[in-house]
Amino acid sequence: MEVVKILSLVVDDEMAGRTAASAEEIMEDPSIDTVVEVMGGIHPAFEYIKSALEHKKNVVTANKAVVAACYDDILALAEQNGVSFRCTAAVGGSIPWLVNIERACRVNELTAVGGIMNGTTNFILHKMLTEKAEFDEVLKEAQDLGYAEKDPSADIDGDDIRRKLLISANTAFGISLPEDDVQTFGIRNARLKDCEWGADQGLTLKLAGFSEKKEDGSVSAYVAPVFLGKEDVLSAIPANYNLVRYTGTYCGIQSFIGEGAGRFPTAHNVVEDLIDILETPETFYTMKRTACPVSNESVLLPWYIRTAEESLIPESFKAEACRGVFVTARVSVKEMLDWAVKSLEKDNKLFIAAIG
Ligand SMILES: NC(=O)c1ccc[n+]([C@@H]2O[C@H](COP(=O)([O-])OP(=O)(O)OC[C@H]3O[C@@H](n4cnc5c(N)ncnc54)[C@H](OP(=O)(O)O)[C@@H]3O)[C@@H](O)[C@H]2O)c1
């Protein structure tokens, strides 16, 4: 394996003699058979990936945003041009997650994927609880440590998990979910009192993504804060670690814990993908992508609601006051997340979490 050319906005000594003046220079170079994209964002990353695939070059990326947004287009281009596309680092950083989904699908039908898929938010919630610290304080610490971006929105609003959940569900179930359908509620409004409410009842607050394929073929997919009891291993995941898991017809539940981000863990999976392409050229983890809407109506859960505007809560939720907050009867994920997102317009401090 040889790094022939590097397109970079900044050039350092290590890159000397190997810099490309433009993306075209890489695309037009017949000695290059594989392009690695790690610039992030959707544009021009998509245009570069598209061009590389059209020039019959394999592509490896760590960029979950572009894969989630352009899933069908990228896979179709790889298929049409007979080249490989791999993005193991895009979900779970260093964890061999997508590649094991690919392996498991050869033997099992997978019925569920999900877990703690974002190290930054897990770090924040874990620190809030263990050090009795407030959200803003811990977010700042995460930024100082380089775990959170200057603009932390993609992490704390759950967008990062939504993209990873979508790629995981698409790969595991051989489907293509519309990204906008994956309902998402983050932890921007989580406060220490929410963590403590749970702790008093033996529950730990986490932000997680869940997707399940039902027997009738419908697929649920959502990202939400959730209070978990000790019996669920997700509740014990510390600091900036991830735990991702799938359920298969024969293998049962398989869990993977590891560093979900960081320059070296992420680079590790980029290089693993390159070696996979050298050893066993294939297109993607799966080429199946049946269009599938998200169906969250049948996932029923009790919910925690903290709002200063009690009148916003619909009677159908059968919410009861419980130590300064409200706990509902079982309400569908679809109904609760639609309501919560809309209600933020009237109460911008509202916080909800599934219980259980
Ligand atoms: N870091 C992680 O822990 C991690 C984990 C999993 C996946 N990923 C994914 O990996 C990708 C890179 O993440 P990162 O953390 O390394 O981001 P980053 O630190 O922002 O690095 C991206 C680099 O790409 C450069 N770049 C941006 N646009 C460019 C363009 N048009 N042409 C040439 N270079 C360009 C940037 O230059 P400037 O700085 O000058 O803008 C920057 O040096 C993202 O898609 C991210 O989601 C990262």
The ligand as a MOL file (V3000), in Angstrom:
LIG
                    3D

  0  0  0     0  0            999 V3000
M  V30 BEGIN CTAB
M  V30 COUNTS 48 52 0 0 0
M  V30 BEGIN ATOM
M  V30 1 N -12.2730 12.5210 14.7590 0
M  V30 2 C -12.9910 11.4740 15.0920 0
M  V30 3 O -12.9760 11.0310 16.2330 0
M  V30 4 C -13.8750 10.8200 14.0700 0
M  V30 5 C -14.5020 9.5950 14.3830 0
M  V30 6 C -15.2860 8.9550 13.4230 0
M  V30 7 C -15.4770 9.5490 12.1940 0
M  V30 8 N -14.8860 10.7620 11.9300 0 CHG=1
M  V30 9 C -15.1370 11.3750 10.6420 0
M  V30 10 O -13.9010 11.6150 9.9830 0
M  V30 11 C -13.9990 12.7960 9.1810 0
M  V30 12 C -12.8760 13.7390 9.5860 0
M  V30 13 O -13.0110 14.0560 10.9540 0
M  V30 14 P -11.8770 14.8920 11.7200 0
M  V30 15 O -12.2280 14.8380 13.1530 0
M  V30 16 O -10.5310 14.4490 11.2910 0 CHG=-1
M  V30 17 O -12.2260 16.3420 11.1550 0
M  V30 18 P -11.2530 17.5960 11.0220 0
M  V30 19 O -10.2770 17.6060 12.1490 0
M  V30 20 O -12.1220 18.7790 10.7580 0
M  V30 21 O -10.4190 17.2430 9.7170 0
M  V30 22 C -10.9210 17.4310 8.4260 0
M  V30 23 C -9.7710 17.9630 7.5780 0
M  V30 24 O -10.2050 18.0420 6.2280 0
M  V30 25 C -9.7910 19.3160 5.7300 0
M  V30 26 N -10.6860 19.7400 4.6660 0
M  V30 27 C -11.9630 20.2010 4.7970 0
M  V30 28 N -12.4600 20.4940 3.5760 0
M  V30 29 C -11.4680 20.2470 2.6720 0
M  V30 30 C -11.3620 20.3570 1.2600 0
M  V30 31 N -12.3980 20.8160 0.5410 0
M  V30 32 N -10.2170 20.0010 0.6670 0
M  V30 33 C -9.1700 19.5450 1.3970 0
M  V30 34 N -9.1970 19.3960 2.7390 0
M  V30 35 C -10.3370 19.7530 3.3800 0
M  V30 36 C -9.8540 20.2440 6.9300 0
M  V30 37 O -9.0470 21.3670 6.7210 0
M  V30 38 P -9.2900 22.6890 7.6200 0
M  V30 39 O -9.0250 22.3150 9.0320 0
M  V30 40 O -8.3090 23.6640 7.0740 0
M  V30 41 O -10.7190 23.0840 7.3920 0
M  V30 42 C -9.3140 19.3540 8.0270 0
M  V30 43 O -7.9150 19.3590 8.0590 0
M  V30 44 C -15.3880 13.3750 9.4280 0
M  V30 45 O -16.2520 12.9480 8.4200 0
M  V30 46 C -15.8070 12.7360 10.7510 0
M  V30 47 O -17.2090 12.5970 10.8840 0
M  V30 48 C -14.0740 11.3960 12.8330 0
M  V30 END ATOM
M  V30 BEGIN BOND
M  V30 1 1 1 2
M  V30 2 2 2 3
M  V30 3 1 2 4
M  V30 4 1 4 5
M  V30 5 2 4 48
M  V30 6 2 5 6
M  V30 7 1 6 7
M  V30 8 2 7 8
M  V30 9 1 8 9
M  V30 10 1 8 48
M  V30 11 1 9 10
M  V30 12 1 9 46
M  V30 13 1 10 11
M  V30 14 1 11 12
M  V30 15 1 11 44
M  V30 16 1 12 13
M  V30 17 1 13 14
M  V30 18 2 14 15
M  V30 19 1 14 16
M  V30 20 1 14 17
M  V30 21 1 17 18
M  V30 22 2 18 19
M  V30 23 1 18 20
M  V30 24 1 18 21
M  V30 25 1 21 22
M  V30 26 1 22 23
M  V30 27 1 23 24
M  V30 28 1 23 42
M  V30 29 1 24 25
M  V30 30 1 25 26
M  V30 31 1 25 36
M  V30 32 1 26 27
M  V30 33 1 26 35
M  V30 34 2 27 28
M  V30 35 1 28 29
M  V30 36 1 29 30
M  V30 37 2 29 35
M  V30 38 1 30 31
M  V30 39 2 30 32
M  V30 40 1 32 33
M  V30 41 2 33 34
M  V30 42 1 34 35
M  V30 43 1 36 37
M  V30 44 1 36 42
M  V30 45 1 37 38
M  V30 46 2 38 39
M  V30 47 1 38 40
M  V30 48 1 38 41
M  V30 49 1 42 43
M  V30 50 1 44 45
M  V30 51 1 44 46
M  V30 52 1 46 47
M  V30 END BOND
M  V30 END CTAB
M  END
